[in-house]
Amino acid sequence: MAKKLKLRSDEIRPVATGIGACLASDMITVRGKPVGFMYREEPDNEMDSGWRFTSGLEDQDYMDDEANHGIYDVNTIANYDPSIIPLLESPIGSVFERTPGAARFRQVDDWSPEED
């Protein structure tokens, strides 16, 4: 069954084009939650930007279920949450989080994907 995304394709504007693909949680794309945690790892392939986006509300069981996330163009996720745009040129290894209700992200220095 196809996912019912919060934004329709005609609502997606070119705000962060040419960056590549990313992985994003359904909490963002289906439920419409803002990005709360984002990190950039080594890309999996030439189309992958390395960016991974979650709302920060997902637990490990949720993330372990591949049905709960998908691959999207980074531009699509930037339309869901434009506050990520200033951070998209950050290098591989960058990690950012935002506490619920906060407008800005803060850089995280003590996290790695293996911990997740």
DAQUI-V335923 format. One record per pair of residues at least 12 apart in sequence whose C-alpha atoms are under 8 Angstrom apart, sorted by the first residue. I is the first residue (numbers start at 1). J is the second residue. If there is no record, write none. Layout:
{{I;J} {I;J}}
This chain:
{{3;30} {4;30} {5;29} {5;30} {5;31} {6;29} {6;30} {6;31} {6;32} {7;29} {7;80} {12;76} {12;79} {13;75} {13;79} {14;75} {15;75} {15;78} {15;79} {15;85} {16;74} {16;75} {16;78} {16;85} {17;74} {17;75} {18;75} {19;49} {19;73} {19;74} {19;75} {20;47} {20;48} {20;49} {20;73} {20;74} {21;47} {21;48} {21;49} {21;50} {21;51} {21;71} {21;72} {21;73} {21;74} {22;48} {22;49} {22;50} {22;51} {22;52} {22;53} {22;71} {22;72} {22;73} {22;74} {23;51} {23;52} {23;53} {23;69} {23;70} {23;71} {23;72} {24;52} {24;53} {24;54} {24;69} {24;70} {24;71} {24;72} {24;77} {25;53} {25;54} {25;55} {25;63} {25;68} {25;69} {25;70} {26;68} {26;69} {26;70} {27;54} {27;55} {27;57} {27;58} {27;68} {28;54} {28;55} {28;77} {28;80} {29;77} {29;80} {32;80} {33;55} {34;55} {34;80} {34;81} {35;53} {35;54} {35;55} {35;56} {35;81} {35;84} {35;98} {36;53} {36;54} {36;55} {36;56} {36;97} {36;98} {36;99} {36;100} {36;105} {37;53} {37;54} {37;55} {37;56} {37;95} {37;96} {37;97} {37;98} {38;51} {38;52} {38;53} {38;54} {38;95} {38;96} {38;97} {39;51} {39;52} {39;53} {39;93} {39;94} {39;95} {39;96} {40;52} {40;90} {40;91} {40;92} {40;93} {40;94} {40;95} {41;92} {41;93} {41;94} {42;92} {42;93} {49;74} {50;92} {51;74} {60;116} {83;103} {83;104} {94;107} {94;108} {95;107} {95;108} {95;109} {95;111} {96;108}}
